[in-house]
Amino acid sequence: MKRVLGISGAVAMGAVLLLASPAGAKPLDGPSGGTSSATTSATIHVPSDFVPALTDTRATGHYEVTGTGLRVWTEGATSTDKVAEYVATSTPLAKVGEPALDFTNTTGGGVPGAQLVVDYDGDGSADGILIGEPGVYGNDWWASNGSKQFVKDGAPSHTGGFGSANHGTLDQWRAAFPNAAVQAFGFSLGSGVKGDGVIEAIAFAGAKYTFVKDVKLTSKNECKNGGWATSTLPVYRNQGDCVSSFASGK
């Protein structure tokens, strides 16, 4: 089985990793709730494709793979009620389209927002996060409070009534920062928000990403008859590589 996304080790905020090309890609409709038209299918392996250095899933925030979706939920409305994860990419902001979450709300509570970790000036370091909540602000994206000051100063709009005073459509952000590149995309529910639902898919840069739980083999016998190729944590080169990993106690 060919991995669509692969991330090894911790990734610093400023690091840039490339996504592998989706295998067996086919035309797909974009997920509901956004204007992105996804044209290929891709898979996020959970949790190995989440960037450890960017995770912000707290004590009372949770996620689990259910079918091809990802259930995300919080227990209450406190500061520890947050679940946020990111997948590494290296994509110019000009090429991301209109990222969107296909989300099924099972409780009527809070809804996660789409998140983009952005290097605004093209120097290789992340400068802040753009947040999209179409159910609340339509196609307007706002800069996180932790964004660097030059990002806030250069925001397309500085009016109130949005997630922050520094906001605009993605087209406006692209015009304001033509060299901007997205280093990771993902989602966030909370903090301080109680919610429960399933992210059925993420639309990003022309692809529709669904979810699958990592497969980890437990013995060398499971390497046989093609079993080595089903492993996603880790990915083996062949059956011999798989068998030797258990023989060496890795």
Contacts in CASP RR format, 6 or more apart in sequence:
PFRMAT RR
TARGET T0000
AUTHOR 0000-0000-0000
METHOD contacts of the structure
MODEL  1
MKRVLGISGAVAMGAVLLLASPAGAKPLDGPSGGTSSATTSATIHVPSDF
VPALTDTRATGHYEVTGTGLRVWTEGATSTDKVAEYVATSTPLAKVGEPA
LDFTNTTGGGVPGAQLVVDYDGDGSADGILIGEPGVYGNDWWASNGSKQF
VKDGAPSHTGGFGSANHGTLDQWRAAFPNAAVQAFGFSLGSGVKGDGVIE
AIAFAGAKYTFVKDVKLTSKNECKNGGWATSTLPVYRNQGDCVSSFASGK
1 229 0 8 1.000
1 230 0 8 1.000
1 232 0 8 1.000
2 20 0 8 1.000
2 23 0 8 1.000
3 20 0 8 1.000
3 45 0 8 1.000
3 232 0 8 1.000
3 235 0 8 1.000
4 19 0 8 1.000
4 20 0 8 1.000
4 21 0 8 1.000
4 22 0 8 1.000
4 23 0 8 1.000
4 42 0 8 1.000
4 43 0 8 1.000
4 44 0 8 1.000
4 45 0 8 1.000
5 19 0 8 1.000
5 20 0 8 1.000
5 42 0 8 1.000
5 43 0 8 1.000
5 44 0 8 1.000
5 45 0 8 1.000
5 49 0 8 1.000
5 87 0 8 1.000
5 88 0 8 1.000
6 17 0 8 1.000
6 19 0 8 1.000
6 20 0 8 1.000
6 45 0 8 1.000
6 48 0 8 1.000
6 49 0 8 1.000
6 235 0 8 1.000
7 17 0 8 1.000
7 48 0 8 1.000
7 49 0 8 1.000
7 50 0 8 1.000
7 51 0 8 1.000
7 87 0 8 1.000
7 88 0 8 1.000
9 52 0 8 1.000
10 51 0 8 1.000
10 52 0 8 1.000
10 53 0 8 1.000
11 17 0 8 1.000
11 51 0 8 1.000
11 52 0 8 1.000
11 53 0 8 1.000
11 54 0 8 1.000
11 88 0 8 1.000
11 184 0 8 1.000
12 53 0 8 1.000
13 53 0 8 1.000
13 54 0 8 1.000
13 117 0 8 1.000
13 125 0 8 1.000
13 126 0 8 1.000
13 183 0 8 1.000
14 119 0 8 1.000
14 124 0 8 1.000
14 125 0 8 1.000
14 126 0 8 1.000
14 183 0 8 1.000
15 53 0 8 1.000
15 88 0 8 1.000
15 183 0 8 1.000
16 88 0 8 1.000
16 90 0 8 1.000
16 119 0 8 1.000
16 124 0 8 1.000
16 181 0 8 1.000
16 183 0 8 1.000
17 88 0 8 1.000
17 89 0 8 1.000
17 90 0 8 1.000
18 89 0 8 1.000
18 90 0 8 1.000
19 42 0 8 1.000
19 88 0 8 1.000
19 89 0 8 1.000
19 90 0 8 1.000
19 91 0 8 1.000
22 40 0 8 1.000
22 41 0 8 1.000
22 42 0 8 1.000
22 43 0 8 1.000
22 207 0 8 1.000
24 41 0 8 1.000
25 39 0 8 1.000
25 40 0 8 1.000
25 41 0 8 1.000
25 42 0 8 1.000
25 207 0 8 1.000
26 40 0 8 1.000
26 41 0 8 1.000
27 39 0 8 1.000
27 40 0 8 1.000
28 38 0 8 1.000
28 39 0 8 1.000
28 40 0 8 1.000
28 41 0 8 1.000
28 208 0 8 1.000
29 37 0 8 1.000
29 38 0 8 1.000
29 208 0 8 1.000
30 36 0 8 1.000
30 37 0 8 1.000
30 38 0 8 1.000
30 100 0 8 1.000
30 102 0 8 1.000
30 201 0 8 1.000
30 203 0 8 1.000
30 208 0 8 1.000
31 38 0 8 1.000
31 100 0 8 1.000
31 101 0 8 1.000
31 102 0 8 1.000
31 200 0 8 1.000
31 201 0 8 1.000
31 202 0 8 1.000
31 203 0 8 1.000
31 208 0 8 1.000
32 102 0 8 1.000
33 100 0 8 1.000
33 101 0 8 1.000
33 102 0 8 1.000
33 134 0 8 1.000
33 135 0 8 1.000
34 98 0 8 1.000
34 100 0 8 1.000
34 134 0 8 1.000
34 203 0 8 1.000
35 98 0 8 1.000
35 100 0 8 1.000
35 139 0 8 1.000
36 97 0 8 1.000
36 98 0 8 1.000
36 99 0 8 1.000
36 100 0 8 1.000
36 203 0 8 1.000
36 204 0 8 1.000
36 206 0 8 1.000
37 206 0 8 1.000
38 201 0 8 1.000
38 203 0 8 1.000
38 206 0 8 1.000
38 207 0 8 1.000
38 208 0 8 1.000
39 206 0 8 1.000
39 207 0 8 1.000
40 206 0 8 1.000
40 207 0 8 1.000
40 208 0 8 1.000
41 207 0 8 1.000
41 208 0 8 1.000
41 210 0 8 1.000
42 207 0 8 1.000
42 208 0 8 1.000
42 209 0 8 1.000
42 210 0 8 1.000
43 209 0 8 1.000
43 210 0 8 1.000
43 211 0 8 1.000
43 212 0 8 1.000
44 50 0 8 1.000
44 70 0 8 1.000
44 87 0 8 1.000
44 202 0 8 1.000
44 209 0 8 1.000
44 210 0 8 1.000
44 211 0 8 1.000
44 212 0 8 1.000
45 211 0 8 1.000
45 212 0 8 1.000
45 213 0 8 1.000
45 214 0 8 1.000
45 232 0 8 1.000
45 233 0 8 1.000
46 63 0 8 1.000
46 65 0 8 1.000
46 70 0 8 1.000
46 211 0 8 1.000
46 212 0 8 1.000
46 213 0 8 1.000
46 214 0 8 1.000
47 85 0 8 1.000
47 214 0 8 1.000
48 214 0 8 1.000
48 232 0 8 1.000
48 233 0 8 1.000
49 87 0 8 1.000
50 85 0 8 1.000
50 86 0 8 1.000
50 87 0 8 1.000
51 85 0 8 1.000
51 86 0 8 1.000
51 87 0 8 1.000
51 88 0 8 1.000
51 184 0 8 1.000
54 85 0 8 1.000
54 86 0 8 1.000
54 117 0 8 1.000
54 184 0 8 1.000
55 84 0 8 1.000
55 85 0 8 1.000
55 86 0 8 1.000
56 82 0 8 1.000
56 84 0 8 1.000
56 85 0 8 1.000
56 188 0 8 1.000
57 63 0 8 1.000
57 82 0 8 1.000
57 83 0 8 1.000
57 84 0 8 1.000
57 85 0 8 1.000
58 79 0 8 1.000
58 80 0 8 1.000
58 81 0 8 1.000
58 82 0 8 1.000
58 83 0 8 1.000
58 191 0 8 1.000
59 80 0 8 1.000
60 74 0 8 1.000
60 75 0 8 1.000
60 76 0 8 1.000
60 78 0 8 1.000
60 80 0 8 1.000
60 81 0 8 1.000
61 72 0 8 1.000
61 73 0 8 1.000
61 74 0 8 1.000
61 75 0 8 1.000
61 80 0 8 1.000
61 81 0 8 1.000
61 82 0 8 1.000
61 83 0 8 1.000
61 189 0 8 1.000
62 72 0 8 1.000
62 73 0 8 1.000
62 74 0 8 1.000
62 75 0 8 1.000
62 83 0 8 1.000
63 70 0 8 1.000
63 71 0 8 1.000
63 72 0 8 1.000
63 73 0 8 1.000
63 83 0 8 1.000
63 85 0 8 1.000
64 70 0 8 1.000
64 71 0 8 1.000
65 71 0 8 1.000
65 211 0 8 1.000
65 212 0 8 1.000
65 213 0 8 1.000
66 198 0 8 1.000
67 211 0 8 1.000
68 200 0 8 1.000
68 201 0 8 1.000
68 210 0 8 1.000
68 211 0 8 1.000
68 212 0 8 1.000
69 198 0 8 1.000
69 199 0 8 1.000
69 200 0 8 1.000
69 201 0 8 1.000
69 210 0 8 1.000
69 211 0 8 1.000
70 198 0 8 1.000
70 199 0 8 1.000
70 211 0 8 1.000
71 196 0 8 1.000
71 197 0 8 1.000
71 198 0 8 1.000
71 199 0 8 1.000
72 83 0 8 1.000
72 112 0 8 1.000
72 187 0 8 1.000
72 189 0 8 1.000
72 196 0 8 1.000
72 197 0 8 1.000
72 198 0 8 1.000
72 199 0 8 1.000
73 83 0 8 1.000
73 189 0 8 1.000
73 195 0 8 1.000
73 196 0 8 1.000
73 197 0 8 1.000
74 81 0 8 1.000
74 82 0 8 1.000
74 83 0 8 1.000
74 189 0 8 1.000
74 190 0 8 1.000
74 192 0 8 1.000
74 193 0 8 1.000
74 194 0 8 1.000
74 195 0 8 1.000
74 196 0 8 1.000
75 81 0 8 1.000
75 194 0 8 1.000
76 192 0 8 1.000
76 194 0 8 1.000
76 195 0 8 1.000
77 192 0 8 1.000
77 193 0 8 1.000
77 194 0 8 1.000
78 191 0 8 1.000
78 192 0 8 1.000
79 191 0 8 1.000
79 192 0 8 1.000
80 191 0 8 1.000
81 190 0 8 1.000
81 191 0 8 1.000
81 192 0 8 1.000
81 193 0 8 1.000
81 194 0 8 1.000
82 188 0 8 1.000
82 189 0 8 1.000
82 190 0 8 1.000
82 191 0 8 1.000
82 192 0 8 1.000
82 193 0 8 1.000
83 112 0 8 1.000
83 188 0 8 1.000
83 189 0 8 1.000
83 190 0 8 1.000
84 115 0 8 1.000
84 186 0 8 1.000
84 187 0 8 1.000
84 188 0 8 1.000
84 189 0 8 1.000
84 190 0 8 1.000
85 186 0 8 1.000
85 187 0 8 1.000
86 115 0 8 1.000
86 117 0 8 1.000
86 184 0 8 1.000
86 185 0 8 1.000
86 186 0 8 1.000
87 184 0 8 1.000
87 185 0 8 1.000
87 186 0 8 1.000
87 209 0 8 1.000
88 183 0 8 1.000
88 184 0 8 1.000
89 182 0 8 1.000
89 183 0 8 1.000
89 184 0 8 1.000
89 185 0 8 1.000
89 204 0 8 1.000
89 205 0 8 1.000
90 181 0 8 1.000
90 182 0 8 1.000
90 183 0 8 1.000
91 181 0 8 1.000
91 182 0 8 1.000
91 204 0 8 1.000
91 205 0 8 1.000
92 180 0 8 1.000
92 181 0 8 1.000
92 182 0 8 1.000
93 116 0 8 1.000
93 118 0 8 1.000
93 170 0 8 1.000
93 173 0 8 1.000
93 174 0 8 1.000
93 177 0 8 1.000
93 180 0 8 1.000
93 181 0 8 1.000
93 182 0 8 1.000
94 174 0 8 1.000
94 178 0 8 1.000
94 180 0 8 1.000
95 205 0 8 1.000
96 116 0 8 1.000
96 170 0 8 1.000
96 182 0 8 1.000
96 185 0 8 1.000
96 204 0 8 1.000
96 205 0 8 1.000
97 170 0 8 1.000
97 205 0 8 1.000
97 206 0 8 1.000
98 139 0 8 1.000
98 170 0 8 1.000
98 203 0 8 1.000
99 114 0 8 1.000
99 116 0 8 1.000
99 132 0 8 1.000
99 185 0 8 1.000
99 202 0 8 1.000
99 203 0 8 1.000
99 204 0 8 1.000
99 205 0 8 1.000
100 114 0 8 1.000
100 134 0 8 1.000
100 202 0 8 1.000
100 203 0 8 1.000
101 112 0 8 1.000
101 113 0 8 1.000
101 114 0 8 1.000
101 187 0 8 1.000
101 199 0 8 1.000
101 201 0 8 1.000
101 202 0 8 1.000
101 203 0 8 1.000
102 199 0 8 1.000
102 200 0 8 1.000
102 201 0 8 1.000
102 202 0 8 1.000
102 203 0 8 1.000
103 111 0 8 1.000
103 112 0 8 1.000
103 197 0 8 1.000
103 198 0 8 1.000
103 199 0 8 1.000
103 200 0 8 1.000
104 197 0 8 1.000
104 198 0 8 1.000
104 200 0 8 1.000
105 111 0 8 1.000
105 195 0 8 1.000
105 196 0 8 1.000
105 197 0 8 1.000
106 196 0 8 1.000
106 197 0 8 1.000
106 198 0 8 1.000
107 195 0 8 1.000
107 196 0 8 1.000
107 197 0 8 1.000
108 195 0 8 1.000
109 193 0 8 1.000
109 194 0 8 1.000
109 195 0 8 1.000
109 196 0 8 1.000
110 189 0 8 1.000
110 190 0 8 1.000
110 193 0 8 1.000
110 194 0 8 1.000
110 195 0 8 1.000
111 133 0 8 1.000
111 135 0 8 1.000
111 189 0 8 1.000
111 195 0 8 1.000
112 187 0 8 1.000
112 188 0 8 1.000
112 189 0 8 1.000
112 190 0 8 1.000
112 199 0 8 1.000
113 131 0 8 1.000
113 132 0 8 1.000
113 133 0 8 1.000
113 187 0 8 1.000
113 188 0 8 1.000
113 189 0 8 1.000
114 131 0 8 1.000
114 132 0 8 1.000
114 133 0 8 1.000
114 185 0 8 1.000
114 186 0 8 1.000
114 187 0 8 1.000
114 202 0 8 1.000
115 129 0 8 1.000
115 130 0 8 1.000
115 131 0 8 1.000
115 132 0 8 1.000
115 185 0 8 1.000
115 186 0 8 1.000
115 187 0 8 1.000
115 188 0 8 1.000
116 129 0 8 1.000
116 130 0 8 1.000
116 131 0 8 1.000
116 141 0 8 1.000
116 182 0 8 1.000
116 184 0 8 1.000
116 185 0 8 1.000
116 186 0 8 1.000
117 126 0 8 1.000
117 128 0 8 1.000
117 129 0 8 1.000
117 182 0 8 1.000
117 183 0 8 1.000
117 184 0 8 1.000
117 185 0 8 1.000
118 126 0 8 1.000
118 127 0 8 1.000
118 128 0 8 1.000
118 129 0 8 1.000
118 130 0 8 1.000
118 151 0 8 1.000
118 177 0 8 1.000
118 180 0 8 1.000
118 181 0 8 1.000
118 182 0 8 1.000
118 183 0 8 1.000
119 125 0 8 1.000
119 126 0 8 1.000
119 127 0 8 1.000
119 180 0 8 1.000
119 181 0 8 1.000
119 182 0 8 1.000
119 183 0 8 1.000
120 127 0 8 1.000
120 128 0 8 1.000
120 148 0 8 1.000
120 150 0 8 1.000
120 151 0 8 1.000
120 177 0 8 1.000
120 179 0 8 1.000
120 180 0 8 1.000
121 127 0 8 1.000
121 150 0 8 1.000
121 177 0 8 1.000
121 179 0 8 1.000
121 180 0 8 1.000
122 179 0 8 1.000
122 180 0 8 1.000
122 181 0 8 1.000
124 181 0 8 1.000
124 183 0 8 1.000
126 183 0 8 1.000
126 184 0 8 1.000
127 147 0 8 1.000
127 148 0 8 1.000
127 150 0 8 1.000
127 151 0 8 1.000
128 143 0 8 1.000
128 144 0 8 1.000
128 146 0 8 1.000
128 147 0 8 1.000
128 148 0 8 1.000
128 151 0 8 1.000
129 143 0 8 1.000
129 144 0 8 1.000
129 146 0 8 1.000
129 147 0 8 1.000
130 141 0 8 1.000
130 142 0 8 1.000
130 143 0 8 1.000
130 144 0 8 1.000
130 170 0 8 1.000
130 173 0 8 1.000
131 141 0 8 1.000
131 142 0 8 1.000
131 143 0 8 1.000
131 144 0 8 1.000
131 163 0 8 1.000
131 188 0 8 1.000
132 140 0 8 1.000
132 141 0 8 1.000
132 142 0 8 1.000
133 163 0 8 1.000
136 163 0 8 1.000
137 162 0 8 1.000
137 163 0 8 1.000
137 167 0 8 1.000
139 169 0 8 1.000
139 170 0 8 1.000
140 162 0 8 1.000
140 167 0 8 1.000
140 168 0 8 1.000
140 169 0 8 1.000
141 167 0 8 1.000
141 168 0 8 1.000
141 169 0 8 1.000
141 170 0 8 1.000
141 173 0 8 1.000
142 162 0 8 1.000
142 163 0 8 1.000
142 164 0 8 1.000
142 166 0 8 1.000
142 167 0 8 1.000
142 168 0 8 1.000
143 151 0 8 1.000
143 152 0 8 1.000
143 155 0 8 1.000
143 164 0 8 1.000
143 166 0 8 1.000
143 167 0 8 1.000
144 164 0 8 1.000
145 164 0 8 1.000
147 166 0 8 1.000
151 166 0 8 1.000
151 177 0 8 1.000
152 166 0 8 1.000
154 166 0 8 1.000
154 176 0 8 1.000
154 177 0 8 1.000
155 165 0 8 1.000
155 166 0 8 1.000
155 167 0 8 1.000
155 168 0 8 1.000
155 173 0 8 1.000
155 176 0 8 1.000
156 167 0 8 1.000
156 168 0 8 1.000
156 169 0 8 1.000
156 172 0 8 1.000
156 173 0 8 1.000
156 175 0 8 1.000
156 176 0 8 1.000
157 166 0 8 1.000
157 167 0 8 1.000
157 168 0 8 1.000
157 172 0 8 1.000
158 165 0 8 1.000
158 166 0 8 1.000
159 165 0 8 1.000
159 167 0 8 1.000
162 168 0 8 1.000
173 180 0 8 1.000
174 180 0 8 1.000
185 202 0 8 1.000
185 204 0 8 1.000
186 202 0 8 1.000
187 199 0 8 1.000
187 202 0 8 1.000
189 195 0 8 1.000
199 211 0 8 1.000
200 210 0 8 1.000
201 208 0 8 1.000
201 209 0 8 1.000
201 210 0 8 1.000
202 208 0 8 1.000
202 209 0 8 1.000
203 209 0 8 1.000
212 232 0 8 1.000
214 232 0 8 1.000
214 233 0 8 1.000
215 230 0 8 1.000
215 231 0 8 1.000
215 232 0 8 1.000
215 233 0 8 1.000
216 231 0 8 1.000
216 232 0 8 1.000
216 233 0 8 1.000
217 223 0 8 1.000
217 227 0 8 1.000
217 228 0 8 1.000
217 230 0 8 1.000
217 231 0 8 1.000
217 242 0 8 1.000
219 246 0 8 1.000
220 242 0 8 1.000
220 243 0 8 1.000
220 246 0 8 1.000
220 247 0 8 1.000
223 236 0 8 1.000
223 239 0 8 1.000
223 240 0 8 1.000
223 242 0 8 1.000
223 243 0 8 1.000
223 246 0 8 1.000
224 239 0 8 1.000
226 239 0 8 1.000
227 239 0 8 1.000
227 242 0 8 1.000
228 236 0 8 1.000
228 238 0 8 1.000
228 239 0 8 1.000
228 240 0 8 1.000
228 241 0 8 1.000
228 242 0 8 1.000
228 243 0 8 1.000
229 236 0 8 1.000
231 242 0 8 1.000
234 245 0 8 1.000
236 242 0 8 1.000
236 245 0 8 1.000
END
